[in-house]
Amino acid sequence: MKLRLVLKTTTKKNKEVMIKFNIAPSKHLGFINFINLALNQGNPVTLYFEKISKTGVREESKIAGTFKFEGRDDKNLTELEEEIKNDRAMKKKQKQKQKRK
């Protein structure tokens, strides 16, 4: 399964423009948990960018935004979370079987 973060906006001429960021499988469950937390508590989410230099110095961007998540399909979100948990459980079982051999 693939999971992506999609950012979408429109131009002055009302043309849709979007960019997609893949979310690594190891981050799927954490990402879903974060979204559920923001949805269930109704707290705003802050979006900003962080620049990290080669020496490890972090600098927060001057661009930031705040928004709230809205649930469009809570049932589908729950099913996605269950699917991710099941995928992890199956992978864990496969690794255990391989270790036994």
C-alpha positions as CSV (number, residue, x, y, z in Angstrom):
1,M,0.0,0.0,0.0
2,K,1.1,3.5,-0.7
3,L,0.3,6.6,1.3
4,R,0.8,10.1,0.1
5,L,0.4,13.6,1.4
6,V,-1.2,15.7,-1.3
7,L,-1.1,19.5,-1.2
8,K,-3.5,21.2,-3.6
9,T,-4.2,24.8,-4.5
10,T,-5.5,26.8,-7.4
11,T,-4.0,29.5,-9.6
12,K,-5.5,32.9,-10.4
13,K,-7.0,31.3,-13.5
14,N,-8.7,28.7,-11.3
15,K,-6.4,25.9,-12.4
16,E,-5.6,23.1,-9.9
17,V,-2.0,22.7,-8.9
18,M,-0.8,19.9,-6.6
19,I,2.3,18.3,-5.2
20,K,2.5,14.8,-3.7
21,F,4.8,13.5,-1.1
22,N,5.1,9.8,-0.5
23,I,5.0,8.6,3.1
24,A,7.3,5.8,3.9
25,P,5.6,2.6,5.1
26,S,7.4,2.8,8.4
27,K,5.7,6.1,9.0
28,H,2.1,5.1,8.0
29,L,0.8,4.3,11.4
30,G,2.4,7.3,13.0
31,F,0.9,9.6,10.4
32,I,-2.6,8.1,10.7
33,N,-2.4,8.4,14.5
34,F,-1.4,12.1,14.2
35,I,-4.3,12.8,11.9
36,N,-6.7,10.9,14.2
37,L,-5.4,12.9,17.2
38,A,-5.9,16.2,15.3
39,L,-9.4,15.2,14.2
40,N,-10.7,13.8,17.5
41,Q,-9.4,16.7,19.6
42,G,-10.3,19.4,17.1
43,N,-7.0,21.3,17.7
44,P,-5.4,23.2,14.9
45,V,-2.4,21.9,13.0
46,T,0.6,24.1,12.2
47,L,2.4,23.6,8.9
48,Y,5.9,25.0,8.4
49,F,9.1,24.1,6.8
50,E,12.5,23.3,8.3
51,K,15.8,23.8,6.6
52,I,18.6,21.5,7.9
53,S,22.2,22.4,6.9
54,K,24.9,19.8,6.3
55,T,26.3,20.6,9.7
56,G,22.9,19.8,11.3
57,V,21.8,23.3,12.1
58,R,18.0,23.6,11.9
59,E,16.3,26.8,10.7
60,E,12.5,27.2,10.8
61,S,11.0,28.8,7.7
62,K,9.3,32.2,7.6
63,I,6.3,30.6,5.9
64,A,3.8,28.8,8.1
65,G,0.1,28.1,8.1
66,T,-2.5,26.8,10.6
67,F,-5.6,24.7,9.7
68,K,-8.0,22.1,11.1
69,F,-8.6,18.7,9.7
70,E,-12.1,17.8,8.6
71,G,-13.2,14.2,8.5
72,R,-14.8,13.4,5.1
73,D,-15.1,9.7,5.6
74,D,-14.4,8.5,9.1
75,K,-15.3,4.9,8.2
76,N,-12.7,4.9,5.4
77,L,-10.1,6.4,7.7
78,T,-10.7,3.6,10.3
79,E,-10.4,1.0,7.6
80,L,-7.1,2.4,6.4
81,E,-5.8,2.4,10.0
82,E,-6.8,-1.3,10.4
83,E,-5.3,-2.2,7.0
84,I,-1.9,-0.7,8.1
85,K,-2.0,-2.5,11.4
86,N,-2.8,-5.8,9.6
87,D,0.0,-5.2,7.1
88,R,2.5,-4.7,9.9
89,A,1.2,-7.8,11.8
90,M,1.6,-9.9,8.6
91,K,5.2,-8.6,8.0
92,K,6.1,-9.3,11.6
93,K,4.8,-12.9,11.3
94,Q,6.7,-13.4,8.1
95,K,9.9,-12.2,9.7
96,Q,9.4,-14.6,12.7
97,K,8.8,-17.5,10.3
98,Q,12.1,-16.6,8.4
99,K,14.0,-16.5,11.7
100,R,12.7,-20.0,12.6
101,K,14.0,-21.5,9.4
